[in-house]
Structure formats: structure tokens, C-alpha cells
């Protein structure tokens, strides 16, 4: 299993991520609220502002305090190398 950092000491499996999107739009905010109500939300923000949402293949959503561009770079980086330092 290959994992990448979603920030602040939290990791997700590369193979399980379907999409990485910005958390700014209203439809994404509604999806996050619905996932929270259903118990399908994983909060990896460590209390910081949500900047991106990862949609997982099992229907869960992961929210992160890092931007979608940063997460996309980390997800596509070669296994064993981190493209940039973790914030926080």
C-alpha cells in the first residue's frame, strides 16, 4: 500500500483517492456537511481551515488544510519521496 501525506501527520492511500478538489464551492461544502451527518467524514485539518476535499473510493470524504495543488503533487510523486515539506 502506497500512502501520501495530507498534512499535519495524516496520510491516505494513493490507490483509494478518486478526486482531490477545492473546498470553496457550495456543492463541495454541501457534500462535506452531508458526509459529516452520515459519519463518512475524516477530518485531517488539525483545526485549520479546510482547503481541499479528497473523495475516496469507499464513499468517505477526507478534508485537509492543504491546497489541492499541493496534495496532487504529493499524490503523483514517486513512492519514497515527498515533493515539499509538511506544513505544521
PDB file of N, CA, C and O in Angstrom:
ATOM      1  N   UNK A   1       0.848  -1.175   0.000  1.00  0.00           N
ATOM      2  CA  UNK A   1       0.000   0.000   0.000  1.00  0.00           C
ATOM      3  C   UNK A   1       0.893   1.238   0.000  1.00  0.00           C
ATOM      4  O   UNK A   1       1.842   1.339   0.778  1.00  0.00           O
ATOM      5  N   UNK A   2       0.573   2.158  -0.873  1.00  0.00           N
ATOM      6  CA  UNK A   2       1.323   3.394  -1.006  1.00  0.00           C
ATOM      7  C   UNK A   2       0.489   4.541  -0.430  1.00  0.00           C
ATOM      8  O   UNK A   2      -0.681   4.696  -0.778  1.00  0.00           O
ATOM      9  N   UNK A   3       1.093   5.340   0.448  1.00  0.00           N
ATOM     10  CA  UNK A   3       0.374   6.444   1.083  1.00  0.00           C
ATOM     11  C   UNK A   3       1.073   7.768   0.782  1.00  0.00           C
ATOM     12  O   UNK A   3       2.249   7.797   0.419  1.00  0.00           O
ATOM     13  N   UNK A   4       0.328   8.863   0.941  1.00  0.00           N
ATOM     14  CA  UNK A   4       0.915  10.192   0.835  1.00  0.00           C
ATOM     15  C   UNK A   4       0.318  11.072   1.919  1.00  0.00           C
ATOM     16  O   UNK A   4      -0.778  10.815   2.417  1.00  0.00           O
ATOM     17  N   UNK A   5       1.057  12.114   2.276  1.00  0.00           N
ATOM     18  CA  UNK A   5       0.667  12.996   3.368  1.00  0.00           C
ATOM     19  C   UNK A   5      -0.413  13.972   2.926  1.00  0.00           C
ATOM     20  O   UNK A   5      -0.306  14.604   1.875  1.00  0.00           O
ATOM     21  N   UNK A   6      -1.462  14.087   3.749  1.00  0.00           N
ATOM     22  CA  UNK A   6      -2.495  15.100   3.525  1.00  0.00           C
ATOM     23  C   UNK A   6      -2.313  16.240   4.523  1.00  0.00           C
ATOM     24  O   UNK A   6      -3.186  17.093   4.679  1.00  0.00           O
ATOM     25  N   UNK A   7      -1.165  16.238   5.194  1.00  0.00           N
ATOM     26  CA  UNK A   7      -0.803  17.327   6.088  1.00  0.00           C
ATOM     27  C   UNK A   7      -0.909  16.982   7.550  1.00  0.00           C
ATOM     28  O   UNK A   7      -1.772  16.211   7.969  1.00  0.00           O
ATOM     29  N   UNK A   8      -0.013  17.571   8.320  1.00  0.00           N
ATOM     30  CA  UNK A   8      -0.059  17.527   9.776  1.00  0.00           C
ATOM     31  C   UNK A   8      -0.016  16.105  10.330  1.00  0.00           C
ATOM     32  O   UNK A   8      -0.703  15.786  11.300  1.00  0.00           O
ATOM     33  N   UNK A   9       0.799  15.252   9.704  1.00  0.00           N
ATOM     34  CA  UNK A   9       0.985  13.890  10.192  1.00  0.00           C
ATOM     35  C   UNK A   9      -0.107  12.917   9.805  1.00  0.00           C
ATOM     36  O   UNK A   9      -0.193  11.835  10.385  1.00  0.00           O
ATOM     37  N   UNK A  10      -0.941  13.267   8.845  1.00  0.00           N
ATOM     38  CA  UNK A  10      -2.024  12.394   8.391  1.00  0.00           C
ATOM     39  C   UNK A  10      -1.736  11.903   6.976  1.00  0.00           C
ATOM     40  O   UNK A  10      -1.219  12.651   6.145  1.00  0.00           O
ATOM     41  N   UNK A  11      -2.074  10.639   6.707  1.00  0.00           N
ATOM     42  CA  UNK A  11      -1.784  10.011   5.423  1.00  0.00           C
ATOM     43  C   UNK A  11      -3.005   9.280   4.894  1.00  0.00           C
ATOM     44  O   UNK A  11      -3.833   8.791   5.663  1.00  0.00           O
ATOM     45  N   UNK A  12      -3.110   9.210   3.555  1.00  0.00           N
ATOM     46  CA  UNK A  12      -4.156   8.411   2.913  1.00  0.00           C
ATOM     47  C   UNK A  12      -3.510   7.546   1.835  1.00  0.00           C
ATOM     48  O   UNK A  12      -2.411   7.832   1.361  1.00  0.00           O
ATOM     49  N   UNK A  13      -4.209   6.496   1.466  1.00  0.00           N
ATOM     50  CA  UNK A  13      -3.738   5.585   0.435  1.00  0.00           C
ATOM     51  C   UNK A  13      -3.920   6.208  -0.948  1.00  0.00           C
ATOM     52  O   UNK A  13      -5.004   6.687  -1.280  1.00  0.00           O
ATOM     53  N   UNK A  14      -2.859   6.199  -1.751  1.00  0.00           N
ATOM     54  CA  UNK A  14      -2.933   6.745  -3.109  1.00  0.00           C
ATOM     55  C   UNK A  14      -3.997   6.034  -3.938  1.00  0.00           C
ATOM     56  O   UNK A  14      -4.727   6.666  -4.702  1.00  0.00           O
ATOM     57  N   UNK A  15      -4.078   4.723  -3.783  1.00  0.00           N
ATOM     58  CA  UNK A  15      -4.972   3.912  -4.602  1.00  0.00           C
ATOM     59  C   UNK A  15      -6.447   4.156  -4.295  1.00  0.00           C
ATOM     60  O   UNK A  15      -7.303   3.865  -5.131  1.00  0.00           O
ATOM     61  N   UNK A  16      -6.755   4.675  -3.129  1.00  0.00           N
ATOM     62  CA  UNK A  16      -8.151   4.848  -2.712  1.00  0.00           C
ATOM     63  C   UNK A  16      -8.728   6.211  -3.069  1.00  0.00           C
ATOM     64  O   UNK A  16      -9.938   6.409  -2.959  1.00  0.00           O
ATOM     65  N   UNK A  17      -7.888   7.161  -3.496  1.00  0.00           N
ATOM     66  CA  UNK A  17      -8.350   8.516  -3.803  1.00  0.00           C
ATOM     67  C   UNK A  17      -8.943   8.558  -5.213  1.00  0.00           C
ATOM     68  O   UNK A  17      -8.306   8.145  -6.182  1.00  0.00           O
ATOM     69  N   UNK A  18     -10.176   9.066  -5.307  1.00  0.00           N
ATOM     70  CA  UNK A  18     -10.832   9.235  -6.603  1.00  0.00           C
ATOM     71  C   UNK A  18     -10.606  10.649  -7.123  1.00  0.00           C
ATOM     72  O   UNK A  18     -10.302  10.836  -8.302  1.00  0.00           O
ATOM     73  N   UNK A  19     -10.753  11.654  -6.245  1.00  0.00           N
ATOM     74  CA  UNK A  19     -10.618  13.050  -6.667  1.00  0.00           C
ATOM     75  C   UNK A  19     -10.105  13.903  -5.519  1.00  0.00           C
ATOM     76  O   UNK A  19     -10.362  13.619  -4.349  1.00  0.00           O
ATOM     77  N   UNK A  20      -9.370  14.961  -5.878  1.00  0.00           N
ATOM     78  CA  UNK A  20      -8.911  15.976  -4.931  1.00  0.00           C
ATOM     79  C   UNK A  20      -9.445  17.303  -5.448  1.00  0.00           C
ATOM     80  O   UNK A  20      -9.071  17.748  -6.533  1.00  0.00           O
ATOM     81  N   UNK A  21     -10.321  17.937  -4.670  1.00  0.00           N
ATOM     82  CA  UNK A  21     -10.977  19.161  -5.137  1.00  0.00           C
ATOM     83  C   UNK A  21     -10.840  20.280  -4.107  1.00  0.00           C
ATOM     84  O   UNK A  21     -10.584  20.035  -2.928  1.00  0.00           O
ATOM     85  N   UNK A  22     -11.016  21.502  -4.579  1.00  0.00           N
ATOM     86  CA  UNK A  22     -11.014  22.667  -3.702  1.00  0.00           C
ATOM     87  C   UNK A  22     -12.282  22.664  -2.858  1.00  0.00           C
ATOM     88  O   UNK A  22     -13.344  22.246  -3.320  1.00  0.00           O
ATOM     89  N   UNK A  23     -12.166  23.128  -1.629  1.00  0.00           N
ATOM     90  CA  UNK A  23     -13.301  23.120  -0.696  1.00  0.00           C
ATOM     91  C   UNK A  23     -14.149  24.379  -0.795  1.00  0.00           C
ATOM     92  O   UNK A  23     -15.050  24.564   0.023  1.00  0.00           O
ATOM     93  N   UNK A  24     -13.897  25.246  -1.761  1.00  0.00           N
ATOM     94  CA  UNK A  24     -14.540  26.555  -1.811  1.00  0.00           C
ATOM     95  C   UNK A  24     -15.957  26.576  -2.368  1.00  0.00           C
ATOM     96  O   UNK A  24     -16.740  27.449  -1.994  1.00  0.00           O
ATOM     97  N   UNK A  25     -16.312  25.647  -3.245  1.00  0.00           N
ATOM     98  CA  UNK A  25     -17.618  25.739  -3.908  1.00  0.00           C
ATOM     99  C   UNK A  25     -18.756  25.245  -3.018  1.00  0.00           C
ATOM    100  O   UNK A  25     -18.556  24.416  -2.130  1.00  0.00           O
ATOM    101  N   UNK A  26     -19.935  25.763  -3.270  1.00  0.00           N
ATOM    102  CA  UNK A  26     -21.118  25.380  -2.490  1.00  0.00           C
ATOM    103  C   UNK A  26     -21.448  23.892  -2.597  1.00  0.00           C
ATOM    104  O   UNK A  26     -21.766  23.282  -1.576  1.00  0.00           O
ATOM    105  N   UNK A  27     -21.388  23.272  -3.789  1.00  0.00           N
ATOM    106  CA  UNK A  27     -21.682  21.835  -3.859  1.00  0.00           C
ATOM    107  C   UNK A  27     -20.719  20.982  -3.025  1.00  0.00           C
ATOM    108  O   UNK A  27     -21.126  19.986  -2.428  1.00  0.00           O
ATOM    109  N   UNK A  28     -19.455  21.374  -2.988  1.00  0.00           N
ATOM    110  CA  UNK A  28     -18.478  20.623  -2.191  1.00  0.00           C
ATOM    111  C   UNK A  28     -18.747  20.836  -0.709  1.00  0.00           C
ATOM    112  O   UNK A  28     -18.645  19.895   0.078  1.00  0.00           O
ATOM    113  N   UNK A  29     -19.087  22.055  -0.320  1.00  0.00           N
ATOM    114  CA  UNK A  29     -19.423  22.323   1.085  1.00  0.00           C
ATOM    115  C   UNK A  29     -20.636  21.500   1.515  1.00  0.00           C
ATOM    116  O   UNK A  29     -20.677  20.985   2.632  1.00  0.00           O
ATOM    117  N   UNK A  30     -21.629  21.376   0.620  1.00  0.00           N
ATOM    118  CA  UNK A  30     -22.804  20.550   0.936  1.00  0.00           C
ATOM    119  C   UNK A  30     -22.422  19.081   1.063  1.00  0.00           C
ATOM    120  O   UNK A  30     -22.920  18.381   1.944  1.00  0.00           O
ATOM    121  N   UNK A  31     -21.536  18.611   0.181  1.00  0.00           N
ATOM    122  CA  UNK A  31     -21.086  17.218   0.246  1.00  0.00           C
ATOM    123  C   UNK A  31     -20.366  16.944   1.564  1.00  0.00           C
ATOM    124  O   UNK A  31     -20.542  15.880   2.159  1.00  0.00           O
ATOM    125  N   UNK A  32     -19.561  17.896   2.019  1.00  0.00           N
ATOM    126  CA  UNK A  32     -18.849  17.747   3.294  1.00  0.00           C
ATOM    127  C   UNK A  32     -19.848  17.696   4.450  1.00  0.00           C
ATOM    128  O   UNK A  32     -19.723  16.851   5.337  1.00  0.00           O
ATOM    129  N   UNK A  33     -20.837  18.591   4.447  1.00  0.00           N
ATOM    130  CA  UNK A  33     -21.836  18.599   5.523  1.00  0.00           C
ATOM    131  C   UNK A  33     -22.637  17.299   5.542  1.00  0.00           C
ATOM    132  O   UNK A  33     -22.924  16.763   6.612  1.00  0.00           O
ATOM    133  N   UNK A  34     -22.998  16.792   4.362  1.00  0.00           N
ATOM    134  CA  UNK A  34     -23.746  15.536   4.279  1.00  0.00           C
ATOM    135  C   UNK A  34     -22.901  14.366   4.787  1.00  0.00           C
ATOM    136  O   UNK A  34     -23.403  13.502   5.506  1.00  0.00           O
ATOM    137  N   UNK A  35     -21.624  14.338   4.415  1.00  0.00           N
ATOM    138  CA  UNK A  35     -20.727  13.284   4.891  1.00  0.00           C
ATOM    139  C   UNK A  35     -20.559  13.365   6.405  1.00  0.00           C
ATOM    140  O   UNK A  35     -20.486  12.337   7.078  1.00  0.00           O
ATOM    141  N   UNK A  36     -20.497  14.576   6.941  1.00  0.00           N
ATOM    142  CA  UNK A  36     -20.379  14.753   8.394  1.00  0.00           C
ATOM    143  C   UNK A  36     -21.613  14.177   9.097  1.00  0.00           C
ATOM    144  O   UNK A  36     -21.493  13.481  10.105  1.00  0.00           O
ATOM    145  N   UNK A  37     -22.808  14.478   8.550  1.00  0.00           N
ATOM    146  CA  UNK A  37     -24.052  13.972   9.151  1.00  0.00           C
ATOM    147  C   UNK A  37     -24.121  12.449   9.106  1.00  0.00           C
ATOM    148  O   UNK A  37     -24.624  11.821  10.038  1.00  0.00           O
ATOM    149  N   UNK A  38     -23.616  11.854   8.024  1.00  0.00           N
ATOM    150  CA  UNK A  38     -23.685  10.404   7.849  1.00  0.00           C
ATOM    151  C   UNK A  38     -22.530   9.665   8.520  1.00  0.00           C
ATOM    152  O   UNK A  38     -22.511   8.435   8.544  1.00  0.00           O
ATOM    153  N   UNK A  39     -21.578  10.402   9.060  1.00  0.00           N
ATOM    154  CA  UNK A  39     -20.431   9.773   9.706  1.00  0.00           C
ATOM    155  C   UNK A  39     -19.385   9.274   8.723  1.00  0.00           C
ATOM    156  O   UNK A  39     -18.602   8.383   9.052  1.00  0.00           O
ATOM    157  N   UNK A  40     -19.362   9.841   7.517  1.00  0.00           N
ATOM    158  CA  UNK A  40     -18.410   9.430   6.486  1.00  0.00           C
ATOM    159  C   UNK A  40     -17.322  10.466   6.233  1.00  0.00           C
ATOM    160  O   UNK A  40     -16.690  10.456   5.177  1.00  0.00           O
ATOM    161  N   UNK A  41     -17.100  11.361   7.195  1.00  0.00           N
ATOM    162  CA  UNK A  41     -16.106  12.417   7.032  1.00  0.00           C
ATOM    163  C   UNK A  41     -14.892  12.124   7.904  1.00  0.00           C
ATOM    164  O   UNK A  41     -15.025  11.790   9.081  1.00  0.00           O
ATOM    165  N   UNK A  42     -13.714  12.253   7.313  1.00  0.00           N
ATOM    166  CA  UNK A  42     -12.462  12.138   8.054  1.00  0.00           C
ATOM    167  C   UNK A  42     -11.812  13.515   8.037  1.00  0.00           C
ATOM    168  O   UNK A  42     -11.473  14.035   6.974  1.00  0.00           O
ATOM    169  N   UNK A  43     -11.639  14.104   9.215  1.00  0.00           N
ATOM    170  CA  UNK A  43     -11.100  15.454   9.340  1.00  0.00           C
ATOM    171  C   UNK A  43      -9.597  15.388   9.592  1.00  0.00           C
ATOM    172  O   UNK A  43      -9.160  14.980  10.668  1.00  0.00           O
ATOM    173  N   UNK A  44      -8.813  15.787   8.601  1.00  0.00           N
ATOM    174  CA  UNK A  44      -7.355  15.799   8.717  1.00  0.00           C
ATOM    175  C   UNK A  44      -6.819  17.228   8.739  1.00  0.00           C
ATOM    176  O   UNK A  44      -5.669  17.465   8.368  1.00  0.00           O
ATOM    177  N   UNK A  45      -7.647  18.184   9.172  1.00  0.00           N
ATOM    178  CA  UNK A  45      -7.242  19.591   9.167  1.00  0.00           C
ATOM    179  C   UNK A  45      -6.476  20.003  10.413  1.00  0.00           C
ATOM    180  O   UNK A  45      -5.785  21.022  10.403  1.00  0.00           O
ATOM    181  N   UNK A  46      -6.587  19.228  11.487  1.00  0.00           N
ATOM    182  CA  UNK A  46      -5.974  19.581  12.768  1.00  0.00           C
ATOM    183  C   UNK A  46      -6.424  20.964  13.225  1.00  0.00           C
ATOM    184  O   UNK A  46      -5.632  21.724  13.783  1.00  0.00           O
ATOM    185  N   UNK A  47      -7.694  21.291  12.989  1.00  0.00           N
ATOM    186  CA  UNK A  47      -8.266  22.548  13.439  1.00  0.00           C
ATOM    187  C   UNK A  47      -8.028  23.733  12.522  1.00  0.00           C
ATOM    188  O   UNK A  47      -8.467  24.843  12.822  1.00  0.00           O
ATOM    189  N   UNK A  48      -7.349  23.517  11.424  1.00  0.00           N
ATOM    190  CA  UNK A  48      -7.087  24.605  10.480  1.00  0.00           C
ATOM    191  C   UNK A  48      -8.207  24.703   9.448  1.00  0.00           C
ATOM    192  O   UNK A  48      -9.083  23.841   9.388  1.00  0.00           O
ATOM    193  N   UNK A  49      -8.171  25.757   8.638  1.00  0.00           N
ATOM    194  CA  UNK A  49      -9.186  25.966   7.611  1.00  0.00           C
ATOM    195  C   UNK A  49      -9.115  24.852   6.563  1.00  0.00           C
ATOM    196  O   UNK A  49      -8.029  24.461   6.135  1.00  0.00           O
ATOM    197  N   UNK A  50     -10.275  24.349   6.157  1.00  0.00           N
ATOM    198  CA  UNK A  50     -10.339  23.324   5.123  1.00  0.00           C
ATOM    199  C   UNK A  50     -10.060  23.958   3.767  1.00  0.00           C
ATOM    200  O   UNK A  50     -10.748  24.893   3.357  1.00  0.00           O
ATOM    201  N   UNK A  51      -9.048  23.444   3.075  1.00  0.00           N
ATOM    202  CA  UNK A  51      -8.702  23.966   1.757  1.00  0.00           C
ATOM    203  C   UNK A  51      -8.996  22.970   0.645  1.00  0.00           C
ATOM    204  O   UNK A  51      -9.188  23.364  -0.505  1.00  0.00           O
ATOM    205  N   UNK A  52      -9.035  21.674   0.978  1.00  0.00           N
ATOM    206  CA  UNK A  52      -9.311  20.680  -0.053  1.00  0.00           C
ATOM    207  C   UNK A  52     -10.082  19.501   0.520  1.00  0.00           C
ATOM    208  O   UNK A  52     -10.069  19.236   1.722  1.00  0.00           O
ATOM    209  N   UNK A  53     -10.757  18.805  -0.392  1.00  0.00           N
ATOM    210  CA  UNK A  53     -11.550  17.631  -0.038  1.00  0.00           C
ATOM    211  C   UNK A  53     -11.107  16.486  -0.935  1.00  0.00           C
ATOM    212  O   UNK A  53     -11.010  16.642  -2.153  1.00  0.00           O
ATOM    213  N   UNK A  54     -10.838  15.336  -0.329  1.00  0.00           N
ATOM    214  CA  UNK A  54     -10.480  14.143  -1.082  1.00  0.00           C
ATOM    215  C   UNK A  54     -11.666  13.187  -1.054  1.00  0.00           C
ATOM    216  O   UNK A  54     -12.161  12.832   0.016  1.00  0.00           O
ATOM    217  N   UNK A  55     -12.113  12.777  -2.227  1.00  0.00           N
ATOM    218  CA  UNK A  55     -13.177  11.788  -2.341  1.00  0.00           C
ATOM    219  C   UNK A  55     -12.517  10.422  -2.446  1.00  0.00           C
ATOM    220  O   UNK A  55     -11.672  10.197  -3.312  1.00  0.00           O
ATOM    221  N   UNK A  56     -12.905   9.511  -1.562  1.00  0.00           N
ATOM    222  CA  UNK A  56     -12.305   8.188  -1.513  1.00  0.00           C
ATOM    223  C   UNK A  56     -13.212   7.167  -2.195  1.00  0.00           C
ATOM    224  O   UNK A  56     -14.409   7.403  -2.360  1.00  0.00           O
ATOM    225  N   UNK A  57     -12.638   6.033  -2.588  1.00  0.00           N
ATOM    226  CA  UNK A  57     -13.403   5.021  -3.313  1.00  0.00           C
ATOM    227  C   UNK A  57     -14.436   4.296  -2.460  1.00  0.00           C
ATOM    228  O   UNK A  57     -15.294   3.600  -3.002  1.00  0.00           O
ATOM    229  N   UNK A  58     -14.374   4.441  -1.146  1.00  0.00           N
ATOM    230  CA  UNK A  58     -15.342   3.792  -0.259  1.00  0.00           C
ATOM    231  C   UNK A  58     -16.484   4.730   0.142  1.00  0.00           C
ATOM    232  O   UNK A  58     -17.292   4.390   1.006  1.00  0.00           O
ATOM    233  N   UNK A  59     -16.552   5.919  -0.488  1.00  0.00           N
ATOM    234  CA  UNK A  59     -17.619   6.867  -0.207  1.00  0.00           C
ATOM    235  C   UNK A  59     -17.304   7.864   0.887  1.00  0.00           C
ATOM    236  O   UNK A  59     -18.092   8.777   1.131  1.00  0.00           O
ATOM    237  N   UNK A  60     -16.182   7.713   1.544  1.00  0.00           N
ATOM    238  CA  UNK A  60     -15.793   8.665   2.586  1.00  0.00           C
ATOM    239  C   UNK A  60     -15.148   9.894   1.969  1.00  0.00           C
ATOM    240  O   UNK A  60     -14.623   9.848   0.857  1.00  0.00           O
ATOM    241  N   UNK A  61     -15.197  10.994   2.714  1.00  0.00           N
ATOM    242  CA  UNK A  61     -14.532  12.231   2.323  1.00  0.00           C
ATOM    243  C   UNK A  61     -13.476  12.549   3.368  1.00  0.00           C
ATOM    244  O   UNK A  61     -13.703  12.378   4.566  1.00  0.00           O
ATOM    245  N   UNK A  62     -12.324  13.012   2.910  1.00  0.00           N
ATOM    246  CA  UNK A  62     -11.247  13.450   3.788  1.00  0.00           C
ATOM    247  C   UNK A  62     -11.050  14.937   3.538  1.00  0.00           C
ATOM    248  O   UNK A  62     -10.848  15.354   2.397  1.00  0.00           O
ATOM    249  N   UNK A  63     -11.107  15.747   4.608  1.00  0.00           N
ATOM    250  CA  UNK A  63     -10.842  17.175   4.456  1.00  0.00           C
ATOM    251  C   UNK A  63      -9.431  17.470   4.956  1.00  0.00           C
ATOM    252  O   UNK A  63      -8.975  16.904   5.949  1.00  0.00           O
ATOM    253  N   UNK A  64      -8.751  18.372   4.243  1.00  0.00           N
ATOM    254  CA  UNK A  64      -7.361  18.693   4.548  1.00  0.00           C
ATOM    255  C   UNK A  64      -7.154  20.200   4.582  1.00  0.00           C
ATOM    256  O   UNK A  64      -7.855  20.952   3.905  1.00  0.00           O
ATOM    257  N   UNK A  65      -6.189  20.625   5.373  1.00  0.00           N
ATOM    258  CA  UNK A  65      -5.820  22.025   5.456  1.00  0.00           C
ATOM    259  C   UNK A  65      -4.824  22.435   4.389  1.00  0.00           C
ATOM    260  O   UNK A  65      -4.423  23.598   4.335  1.00  0.00           O
ATOM    261  N   UNK A  66      -4.418  21.505   3.541  1.00  0.00           N
ATOM    262  CA  UNK A  66      -3.507  21.810   2.444  1.00  0.00           C
ATOM    263  C   UNK A  66      -4.304  21.975   1.157  1.00  0.00           C
ATOM    264  O   UNK A  66      -5.387  21.406   1.016  1.00  0.00           O
ATOM    265  N   UNK A  67      -3.771  22.750   0.224  1.00  0.00           N
ATOM    266  CA  UNK A  67      -4.459  23.010  -1.032  1.00  0.00           C
ATOM    267  C   UNK A  67      -4.455  21.817  -1.973  1.00  0.00           C
ATOM    268  O   UNK A  67      -3.617  20.925  -1.845  1.00  0.00           O
ATOM    269  N   UNK A  68      -5.389  21.797  -2.921  1.00  0.00           N
ATOM    270  CA  UNK A  68      -5.479  20.691  -3.870  1.00  0.00           C
ATOM    271  C   UNK A  68      -4.222  20.529  -4.729  1.00  0.00           C
ATOM    272  O   UNK A  68      -3.846  19.402  -5.052  1.00  0.00           O
ATOM    273  N   UNK A  69      -3.569  21.627  -5.104  1.00  0.00           N
ATOM    274  CA  UNK A  69      -2.352  21.532  -5.912  1.00  0.00           C
ATOM    275  C   UNK A  69      -1.237  20.819  -5.151  1.00  0.00           C
ATOM    276  O   UNK A  69      -0.545  19.962  -5.702  1.00  0.00           O
ATOM    277  N   UNK A  70      -1.072  21.177  -3.897  1.00  0.00           N
ATOM    278  CA  UNK A  70      -0.059  20.535  -3.056  1.00  0.00           C
ATOM    279  C   UNK A  70      -0.343  19.049  -2.911  1.00  0.00           C
ATOM    280  O   UNK A  70       0.563  18.225  -3.037  1.00  0.00           O
ATOM    281  N   UNK A  71      -1.602  18.704  -2.647  1.00  0.00           N
ATOM    282  CA  UNK A  71      -1.961  17.296  -2.478  1.00  0.00           C
ATOM    283  C   UNK A  71      -1.799  16.517  -3.773  1.00  0.00           C
ATOM    284  O   UNK A  71      -1.365  15.366  -3.747  1.00  0.00           O
ATOM    285  N   UNK A  72      -2.139  17.122  -4.900  1.00  0.00           N
ATOM    286  CA  UNK A  72      -1.987  16.443  -6.190  1.00  0.00           C
ATOM    287  C   UNK A  72      -0.514  16.148  -6.477  1.00  0.00           C
ATOM    288  O   UNK A  72      -0.180  15.078  -6.986  1.00  0.00           O
ATOM    289  N   UNK A  73       0.364  17.096  -6.151  1.00  0.00           N
ATOM    290  CA  UNK A  73       1.802  16.871  -6.331  1.00  0.00           C
ATOM    291  C   UNK A  73       2.276  15.724  -5.453  1.00  0.00           C
ATOM    292  O   UNK A  73       3.048  14.873  -5.895  1.00  0.00           O
ATOM    293  N   UNK A  74       1.815  15.703  -4.215  1.00  0.00           N
ATOM    294  CA  UNK A  74       2.220  14.636  -3.297  1.00  0.00           C
ATOM    295  C   UNK A  74       1.688  13.285  -3.754  1.00  0.00           C
ATOM    296  O   UNK A  74       2.386  12.275  -3.663  1.00  0.00           O
ATOM    297  N   UNK A  75       0.462  13.266  -4.242  1.00  0.00           N
ATOM    298  CA  UNK A  75      -0.147  12.008  -4.671  1.00  0.00           C
ATOM    299  C   UNK A  75       0.543  11.445  -5.907  1.00  0.00           C
ATOM    300  O   UNK A  75       0.624  10.228  -6.073  1.00  0.00           O
ATOM    301  N   UNK A  76       1.042  12.325  -6.774  1.00  0.00           N
ATOM    302  CA  UNK A  76       1.659  11.858  -8.015  1.00  0.00           C
ATOM    303  C   UNK A  76       3.172  11.696  -7.909  1.00  0.00           C
ATOM    304  O   UNK A  76       3.807  11.229  -8.855  1.00  0.00           O
ATOM    305  N   UNK A  77       3.757  12.073  -6.777  1.00  0.00           N
ATOM    306  CA  UNK A  77       5.206  11.943  -6.587  1.00  0.00           C
ATOM    307  C   UNK A  77       5.593  10.468  -6.550  1.00  0.00           C
ATOM    308  O   UNK A  77       4.782   9.606  -6.210  1.00  0.00           O
ATOM    309  N   UNK A  78       6.826  10.200  -6.899  1.00  0.00           N
ATOM    310  CA  UNK A  78       7.335   8.836  -6.830  1.00  0.00           C
ATOM    311  C   UNK A  78       7.278   8.331  -5.393  1.00  0.00           C
ATOM    312  O   UNK A  78       7.450   9.097  -4.446  1.00  0.00           O
ATOM    313  N   UNK A  79       7.041   7.069  -5.249  1.00  0.00           N
ATOM    314  CA  UNK A  79       6.975   6.461  -3.925  1.00  0.00           C
ATOM    315  C   UNK A  79       8.328   6.626  -3.235  1.00  0.00           C
ATOM    316  O   UNK A  79       9.374   6.333  -3.815  1.00  0.00           O
ATOM    317  N   UNK A  80       8.293   7.097  -1.992  1.00  0.00           N
ATOM    318  CA  UNK A  80       9.506   7.258  -1.216  1.00  0.00           C
ATOM    319  C   UNK A  80      10.068   8.668  -1.219  1.00  0.00           C
ATOM    320  O   UNK A  80      11.039   8.946  -0.516  1.00  0.00           O
ATOM    321  N   UNK A  81       9.471   9.566  -2.002  1.00  0.00           N
ATOM    322  CA  UNK A  81       9.946  10.952  -1.994  1.00  0.00           C
ATOM    323  C   UNK A  81       8.774  11.883  -1.764  1.00  0.00           C
ATOM    324  O   UNK A  81       7.711  11.710  -2.361  1.00  0.00           O
ATOM    325  N   UNK A  82       8.958  12.860  -0.909  1.00  0.00           N
ATOM    326  CA  UNK A  82       7.947  13.892  -0.648  1.00  0.00           C
ATOM    327  C   UNK A  82       8.373  15.133  -1.414  1.00  0.00           C
ATOM    328  O   UNK A  82       9.496  15.603  -1.234  1.00  0.00           O
ATOM    329  N   UNK A  83       7.494  15.687  -2.278  1.00  0.00           N
ATOM    330  CA  UNK A  83       7.877  16.839  -3.084  1.00  0.00           C
ATOM    331  C   UNK A  83       8.077  18.130  -2.311  1.00  0.00           C
ATOM    332  O   UNK A  83       8.848  18.988  -2.743  1.00  0.00           O
ATOM    333  N   UNK A  84       7.402  18.291  -1.178  1.00  0.00           N
ATOM    334  CA  UNK A  84       7.596  19.500  -0.383  1.00  0.00           C
ATOM    335  C   UNK A  84       7.375  19.187   1.089  1.00  0.00           C
ATOM    336  O   UNK A  84       6.735  18.197   1.442  1.00  0.00           O
ATOM    337  N   UNK A  85       7.915  20.048   1.932  1.00  0.00           N
ATOM    338  CA  UNK A  85       7.840  19.823   3.376  1.00  0.00           C
ATOM    339  C   UNK A  85       6.413  19.951   3.874  1.00  0.00           C
ATOM    340  O   UNK A  85       5.615  20.709   3.323  1.00  0.00           O
ATOM    341  N   UNK A  86       6.104  19.210   4.912  1.00  0.00           N
ATOM    342  CA  UNK A  86       4.786  19.250   5.531  1.00  0.00           C
ATOM    343  C   UNK A  86       4.609  20.568   6.268  1.00  0.00           C
ATOM    344  O   UNK A  86       5.517  21.032   6.959  1.00  0.00           O
ATOM    345  N   UNK A  87       3.438  21.163   6.116  1.00  0.00           N
ATOM    346  CA  UNK A  87       3.122  22.406   6.811  1.00  0.00           C
ATOM    347  C   UNK A  87       2.623  22.050   8.197  1.00  0.00           C
ATOM    348  O   UNK A  87       1.679  21.271   8.331  1.00  0.00           O
ATOM    349  N   UNK A  88       3.230  22.600   9.218  1.00  0.00           N
ATOM    350  CA  UNK A  88       2.740  22.368  10.572  1.00  0.00           C
ATOM    351  C   UNK A  88       3.362  21.274  11.285  1.00  0.00           C
ATOM    352  O   UNK A  88       3.010  21.007  12.434  1.00  0.00           O
TER     353      UNK A  88
END
